[in-house]
C-alpha cells in the first residue's frame, strides 16, 4: 500500500529486526503500567488517603529533586556496566516502591515510598535511550525515537482507560490494586529487557582509545554543544511540558471557569493527535535540520500559550473549542520534539560516554519538573495570574531562539541535514 509504504519506509521496516521489536514491545508494556496510575498521584494521596494538599505537592517537588541528584549517577552506571543492568535495577526498584506506595496511608509511609520510587526512576529514560541506540541502525535512530514516543502514548492511553474502568475514590483497595498491577507490569517489562542482555553490555575497554579511557563527566560538561542543547531544552521544557503539567489544568478551571470534566476532553485531543500524527511527523522532519525543528517546536508551544491567553476572555464554548485546538498544536510540537532531541544528543555522544550524555539530557526533565511548579505558583498565586500564559509563551520563544543558534555548532550530519536542504 503506497500510504503504508510512505509512513513506514521499506528500509526502516527491514531494520525492525527481533531486538528492536522486543525493545518496542517493552516500551508499550511498561507504558501501559505507567498509564494505570499516571494521573492519580494527587487524587490518591489527598482524596483517598486524606493527606494534605500541601504535603502532596511538596512530595512532587522532592521527588523531582531526588531524580535530579541521582540522574548523573545512573549515567555513570550505564557507561561502566552498559544500559541493561541499570535498567533492570531501576525496574526492580520501581516495582518494589510501587508495592509500598499502594499501601501507604500516612505521611511517613508515603514519603518513604515516594523517595524509594524517585531513587530508581532516574534509571529508566537514560539507559533505555542508550539501549535503543544499540539495537537500531544509526540512520534510523530519529525515526525509532519517534515511534517509541508514539508507543509510550498508546500505552499510557490504554492504561488510563483500564484505570478509569477500575478505580473508585470511595474504595482505596481499587487504587492499591492499580499500583500492584503497575508493579507487575514493570516486572514483565524487566523480563523483556533481559532478552536484550547481549546488546546492553559495557563498551569494551580495548575498543576505546587509550587517551579516552579516563574520560568522565568533566569531558561531558566541556562539550559546548551538549551544554547549549541542555540550556535550550530546559527552557523549552519549562515552557512546554513543565508549565502544562504544573498549572494548565488549574488555570482553565480557575481563570476560564471550565468544568473539571472538560479537562479530559481537552487532553483527549492531545493524546489522539500524537498517535495519529507521529508517524507523519517523522516523515516530515526526516533529513531536515534538527535545530530548526526544535526551534519550530518552541514557536508551536508559544502559539499554544497565546491561545490559552485568549481563551481566558471568551465564553465557555469558544474557550473549550480553543483549548482543544490548542492541544492539537501542542501535540504536533511533541511529535517533532520526541525524535529530534534524543537523536541529536546520541549523534554527538561518543559511544563510551553515551550514558552520561543521555543522563545530562534527562536532567532537563527533572529540573523543569522542579522549577515549573515554582514559577507557576508565583504567577497563579498573585495578582498577575492572567499574564502567566503570555510569560510562558515568551519563554518558549526564547528557547526557540536558543535552539536555532545551536545550528552553527553542529555538522550537517549532527544536525540531521542529510537528505534535504533545510
C-alpha positions as CSV (number, residue, x, y, z in Angstrom):
1,X,0.0,0.0,0.0
2,X,1.5,3.4,-1.0
3,X,0.3,5.1,2.2
4,X,1.7,2.4,4.4
5,X,4.9,2.5,2.4
6,X,5.2,6.2,2.9
7,X,4.6,6.1,6.6
8,X,6.9,3.1,7.1
9,X,9.7,3.3,4.6
10,X,10.9,-0.1,3.4
11,X,14.4,0.4,4.8
12,X,13.0,1.2,8.2
13,X,10.7,-1.8,8.2
14,X,13.7,-4.0,7.3
15,X,15.6,-2.6,10.3
16,X,12.8,-3.7,12.7
17,X,14.5,-7.0,13.5
18,X,14.0,-9.0,16.6
19,X,15.9,-6.9,19.2
20,X,14.2,-3.6,18.0
21,X,10.8,-5.2,18.1
22,X,11.4,-6.5,21.6
23,X,12.5,-3.1,22.7
24,X,9.3,-1.5,21.4
25,X,7.2,-4.2,23.0
26,X,8.9,-3.5,26.3
27,X,8.1,0.2,25.8
28,X,4.5,-0.5,25.1
29,X,4.1,-2.9,28.1
30,X,5.8,-0.5,30.5
31,X,3.8,2.4,29.3
32,X,0.5,0.6,30.0
33,X,1.6,0.2,33.6
34,X,2.5,3.9,33.7
35,X,-0.9,4.8,32.3
36,X,-2.6,2.9,35.1
37,X,-1.5,5.3,37.8
38,X,0.0,8.3,36.0
39,X,-2.9,10.8,36.7
40,X,-3.8,9.5,40.2
41,X,-0.9,10.9,42.3
42,X,-2.7,13.9,43.9
43,X,-6.1,12.2,44.0
44,X,-4.6,9.1,45.7
45,X,-2.8,11.0,48.5
46,X,-5.3,13.8,49.0
47,X,-8.7,12.4,48.3
48,X,-8.2,8.7,49.1
49,X,-5.5,8.7,51.9
50,X,-6.7,12.1,53.1
51,X,-3.2,13.7,53.3
52,X,-2.9,17.4,53.0
53,X,-2.6,19.1,49.6
54,X,0.5,21.0,50.7
55,X,2.2,17.7,51.6
56,X,1.2,16.2,48.3
57,X,2.5,19.0,46.1
58,X,5.7,19.2,48.2
59,X,6.3,15.5,47.7
60,X,6.2,16.1,43.9
61,X,9.0,18.6,44.2
62,X,11.1,16.5,46.5
63,X,10.7,13.6,44.0
64,X,11.9,15.7,41.2
65,X,14.9,16.9,43.2
66,X,15.9,13.3,44.1
67,X,15.8,12.3,40.4
68,X,17.8,15.4,39.6
69,X,20.5,14.3,42.1
70,X,20.6,10.7,41.1
71,X,20.5,11.1,37.3
72,X,24.2,11.7,36.8
73,X,24.9,8.5,38.9
74,X,22.7,6.5,36.6
75,X,24.6,7.9,33.6
76,X,27.9,6.8,35.1
77,X,26.5,3.3,35.8
78,X,25.4,3.0,32.1
79,X,28.8,3.8,30.8
80,X,30.5,1.5,33.3
81,X,28.2,-1.5,33.1
82,X,26.1,-1.0,30.0
83,X,22.4,0.0,29.9
84,X,20.8,-3.3,30.7
85,X,22.0,-3.8,34.3
86,X,21.0,-0.2,35.4
87,X,17.6,-0.7,33.6
88,X,16.9,-3.9,35.4
89,X,17.9,-2.4,38.8
90,X,15.6,0.6,38.1
91,X,12.7,-1.6,37.1
92,X,13.0,-3.8,40.2
93,X,13.4,-0.8,42.5
94,X,10.3,0.9,40.9
95,X,8.2,-2.2,41.2
96,X,9.1,-2.7,44.9
97,X,8.4,1.0,45.5
98,X,5.0,0.8,43.9
99,X,4.0,-2.1,46.1
100,X,4.8,0.0,49.2
101,X,3.1,3.0,47.6
102,X,-0.1,1.1,47.1
103,X,-0.4,0.6,50.9
104,X,0.9,4.0,52.0
105,X,-1.6,5.5,54.4
106,X,0.4,8.0,56.4
107,X,2.7,10.9,55.6
108,X,5.7,9.0,56.7
109,X,4.9,5.9,54.6
110,X,4.1,8.0,51.6
111,X,7.3,10.0,51.9
112,X,9.4,6.8,52.2
113,X,7.7,5.1,49.3
114,X,8.0,8.1,47.0
115,X,11.6,8.6,47.9
116,X,12.3,5.0,47.0
117,X,10.5,5.3,43.7
118,X,12.2,8.6,42.9
119,X,15.6,7.0,43.7
120,X,15.1,4.4,41.0
121,X,13.1,6.4,38.5
122,X,16.2,8.1,37.1
123,X,17.4,4.8,35.8
124,X,14.6,4.5,33.2
125,X,14.9,7.0,30.4
126,X,18.7,7.4,30.0
127,X,19.6,3.7,30.0
128,X,16.6,3.0,27.7
129,X,17.7,5.6,25.2
130,X,21.2,4.2,25.2
131,X,19.9,0.7,24.7
132,X,17.7,1.9,21.7
133,X,20.9,3.2,20.1
134,X,22.5,-0.2,20.4
135,X,19.7,-2.1,18.7
136,X,18.8,0.4,16.0
137,X,20.9,1.4,12.9
138,X,22.1,5.0,13.3
139,X,20.4,6.1,10.1
140,X,17.0,5.1,11.6
141,X,17.6,6.3,15.1
142,X,15.5,9.5,14.8
143,X,12.5,7.6,13.5
144,X,13.0,4.9,16.2
145,X,12.8,7.5,18.9
146,X,9.6,9.0,17.4
147,X,8.0,5.5,17.1
148,X,9.0,4.8,20.7
149,X,7.3,8.0,21.8
150,X,4.1,7.1,20.0
151,X,4.1,3.7,21.7
152,X,4.5,5.4,25.0
153,X,1.4,7.5,24.4
154,X,-0.6,4.5,23.2
155,X,0.4,2.5,26.3
156,X,-0.4,5.4,28.6
157,X,-3.7,5.9,26.9
158,X,-4.7,2.3,27.1
159,X,-3.6,2.1,30.8
160,X,-5.7,5.2,31.5
161,X,-8.8,3.5,30.1
162,X,-8.2,0.4,32.2
163,X,-7.6,2.7,35.2
164,X,-10.8,4.6,34.6
165,X,-12.9,1.4,34.5
166,X,-11.5,0.1,37.8
167,X,-10.8,3.0,40.1
168,X,-13.3,4.1,42.8
169,X,-12.4,7.0,45.0
170,X,-14.5,5.6,47.8
171,X,-12.7,2.3,47.7
172,X,-9.0,2.6,48.5
173,X,-8.5,-1.0,47.6
174,X,-9.1,-0.2,43.9
175,X,-6.1,2.2,44.0
176,X,-4.0,-0.4,45.7
177,X,-4.9,-2.9,43.0
178,X,-3.8,-0.5,40.3
179,X,-0.4,0.1,41.9
180,X,0.1,-3.6,42.3
181,X,-0.8,-4.1,38.7
182,X,1.6,-1.3,37.7
183,X,4.4,-3.1,39.7
184,X,3.5,-6.4,38.0
185,X,3.6,-4.8,34.5
186,X,7.0,-3.3,35.3
187,X,8.3,-6.8,36.2
188,X,7.1,-8.0,32.8
189,X,9.0,-5.2,31.2
190,X,12.1,-6.3,33.1
191,X,11.8,-9.8,31.7
192,X,11.7,-8.4,28.2
193,X,14.8,-6.3,28.9
194,X,16.7,-9.5,29.9
195,X,16.2,-10.8,26.3
196,X,18.4,-7.8,25.1
197,X,21.2,-8.6,27.5
198,X,23.9,-9.0,24.9
199,X,23.1,-5.7,23.3
200,X,23.3,-3.8,26.6
201,X,26.8,-4.5,27.9
202,X,29.5,-2.0,28.6
203,X,31.8,-0.8,25.8
204,X,34.9,-3.0,25.9
205,X,37.9,-1.0,27.1
206,X,40.1,-2.2,24.3
207,X,37.7,-0.6,21.8
208,X,38.3,2.8,23.4
209,X,41.3,4.8,22.5
210,X,43.8,4.8,25.4
211,X,43.7,8.6,25.7
212,X,39.9,8.5,26.3
213,X,39.7,5.6,28.8
214,X,39.7,8.0,31.7
215,X,37.0,10.3,30.3
216,X,34.2,11.1,32.7
217,X,31.7,13.9,33.5
218,X,34.4,16.6,33.1
219,X,34.6,15.7,29.4
220,X,30.8,15.7,29.0
221,X,30.5,19.2,30.7
222,X,33.2,20.6,28.4
223,X,31.2,19.8,25.3
224,X,29.7,23.2,24.5
225,X,27.2,21.6,22.0
226,X,25.7,19.5,24.8
227,X,25.6,22.4,27.3
228,X,23.9,24.6,24.6
229,X,21.4,21.8,23.9
230,X,20.7,21.3,27.6
231,X,20.0,25.0,28.1
232,X,17.7,25.3,25.1
233,X,15.9,22.1,26.0
234,X,15.5,23.2,29.6
235,X,13.8,26.5,28.7
236,X,11.6,24.7,26.1
237,X,10.6,22.0,28.5
238,X,9.7,24.6,31.2
239,X,7.6,26.4,28.6
240,X,6.2,23.1,27.4
241,X,5.6,20.0,29.5
242,X,6.6,21.6,32.8
243,X,4.1,24.5,32.7
244,X,1.4,22.4,31.2
245,X,1.7,19.8,34.0
246,X,2.2,22.4,36.8
247,X,-0.6,24.8,36.1
248,X,-2.6,24.4,32.9
249,X,-5.5,22.4,34.4
250,X,-5.7,24.8,37.4
251,X,-5.7,27.8,35.1
252,X,-8.5,26.6,32.9
253,X,-10.7,25.8,35.9
254,X,-9.9,28.9,38.0
255,X,-9.5,31.5,35.2
256,X,-11.6,30.2,32.4
257,X,-14.2,28.7,34.7
258,X,-14.4,25.5,32.7
259,X,-15.8,22.4,34.5
260,X,-13.4,19.6,35.5
261,X,-14.9,17.2,33.0
262,X,-13.6,19.4,30.2
263,X,-10.0,18.6,31.1
264,X,-10.5,15.0,29.9
265,X,-11.9,16.2,26.6
266,X,-9.0,18.7,26.1
267,X,-6.3,16.1,26.8
268,X,-8.0,13.5,24.6
269,X,-7.2,15.8,21.7
270,X,-3.6,15.8,22.8
271,X,-3.1,12.1,23.0
272,X,-5.1,11.3,19.9
273,X,-3.2,13.8,17.9
274,X,0.2,12.3,19.0
275,X,-1.0,8.8,18.0
276,X,-2.3,9.9,14.6
277,X,0.4,12.5,13.7
278,X,3.6,11.0,15.0
279,X,4.5,8.8,12.0
280,X,3.6,11.5,9.5
281,X,5.7,14.0,11.5
282,X,8.7,11.6,11.3
283,X,8.5,11.7,7.6
284,X,8.2,15.4,7.5
285,X,11.3,16.1,9.7
286,X,13.4,13.3,8.3
287,X,16.5,14.9,6.8
288,X,15.7,18.4,8.0
289,X,17.7,20.5,10.4
290,X,17.1,19.2,13.9
291,X,17.8,22.6,15.4
292,X,15.3,24.3,13.1
293,X,12.7,21.6,14.1
294,X,13.4,22.3,17.8
295,X,13.0,26.0,17.1
296,X,9.7,25.3,15.4
297,X,8.6,23.4,18.5
298,X,9.1,26.5,20.5
299,X,7.0,28.5,18.1
300,X,4.2,25.9,18.3
301,X,4.2,25.8,22.1
302,X,4.3,29.7,22.2
303,X,1.2,29.6,19.9
304,X,-0.5,27.2,22.3
305,X,0.0,29.5,25.3
306,X,-1.2,32.5,23.3
307,X,-4.4,30.6,22.6
308,X,-4.7,29.8,26.3
309,X,-4.3,33.6,27.0
310,X,-7.1,34.4,24.5
311,X,-9.4,31.6,25.7
312,X,-9.5,33.2,29.2
313,X,-11.5,36.1,27.8
314,X,-14.3,34.3,25.8
315,X,-17.3,32.3,26.7
316,X,-17.3,28.6,27.7
317,X,-18.0,27.1,24.3
318,X,-15.4,29.1,22.5
319,X,-12.9,28.5,25.3
320,X,-13.4,24.8,25.1
321,X,-13.0,24.7,21.3
322,X,-10.0,26.9,21.5
323,X,-8.3,24.7,24.1
324,X,-9.0,21.5,22.0
325,X,-7.4,23.3,19.0
326,X,-4.6,24.5,21.1
327,X,-3.9,21.0,22.4
328,X,-3.6,19.8,18.8
329,X,-0.9,22.4,18.2
330,X,0.9,21.5,21.4
331,X,0.8,17.8,20.4
332,X,2.2,18.4,17.0
333,X,5.1,20.1,18.7
334,X,5.5,17.0,20.9
335,X,5.7,14.7,17.8
336,X,8.5,16.8,16.5
337,X,10.3,17.1,19.8
338,X,10.3,13.5,20.8
339,X,12.5,12.1,18.0
340,X,14.7,15.1,17.4
341,X,16.1,15.8,20.9
342,X,17.3,12.3,21.8
343,X,18.6,11.7,18.2
344,X,20.7,14.9,18.4
345,X,22.2,14.0,21.8
346,X,23.1,10.5,20.7
347,X,24.5,11.8,17.4
348,X,27.1,14.0,19.2
349,X,27.7,11.5,22.1
350,X,30.8,9.3,21.9
351,X,29.9,5.6,22.5
352,X,31.9,5.3,25.7
353,X,30.1,8.4,27.2
354,X,26.7,7.8,25.8
355,X,25.1,7.0,29.2
356,X,26.4,10.3,30.6
357,X,25.2,12.3,27.6
358,X,21.7,10.8,27.9
359,X,21.7,11.4,31.6
360,X,22.7,15.1,31.1
361,X,19.8,15.3,28.6
362,X,17.3,13.7,31.0
363,X,18.4,16.3,33.7
364,X,16.4,18.9,31.8
365,X,13.2,16.9,32.6
366,X,14.0,16.8,36.3
367,X,15.0,20.4,36.5
368,X,11.9,21.6,34.6
369,X,9.7,19.5,36.8
370,X,11.3,21.2,39.8
371,X,11.3,24.8,38.5
372,X,7.9,24.8,36.7
373,X,5.7,24.4,39.8
374,X,7.7,27.2,41.5
375,X,7.3,29.6,38.6
376,X,3.7,28.7,38.0
377,X,2.9,29.1,41.7
378,X,4.4,32.6,41.8
379,X,2.1,33.7,39.0
380,X,-1.1,31.9,39.8
381,X,-0.9,32.8,43.5
382,X,-0.6,36.5,42.7
383,X,-2.4,39.4,41.1
384,X,-0.7,38.8,37.7
385,X,-2.1,35.3,37.2
386,X,-3.8,36.3,34.0
387,X,-0.4,37.1,32.4
388,X,1.1,33.7,33.2
389,X,0.3,32.2,29.7
390,X,1.9,35.3,28.0
391,X,5.1,34.9,30.0
392,X,5.3,31.2,29.3
393,X,4.8,31.9,25.5
394,X,7.7,34.4,25.7
395,X,9.8,31.8,27.4
396,X,9.1,29.3,24.6
397,X,10.2,31.8,22.0
398,X,13.5,32.4,24.0
399,X,14.0,28.6,23.9
400,X,13.3,28.6,20.2
401,X,16.0,31.2,19.5
402,X,18.5,29.3,21.7
403,X,17.8,26.1,19.8
404,X,18.2,27.8,16.4
405,X,21.6,29.3,17.5
406,X,22.9,25.8,18.2
407,X,22.8,25.0,14.5
408,X,26.2,26.7,13.7
409,X,27.9,24.5,16.2
410,X,26.9,21.2,14.5
411,X,28.0,19.5,11.4
412,X,25.3,18.7,8.8
413,X,25.2,15.1,9.9
414,X,24.8,16.0,13.6
415,X,22.1,18.5,12.7
416,X,20.3,15.8,10.6
417,X,20.7,17.7,7.3
418,X,21.4,14.6,5.3
419,X,18.6,14.1,2.8
420,X,17.0,17.5,2.0
421,X,18.3,21.0,2.4
422,X,16.6,23.0,5.2
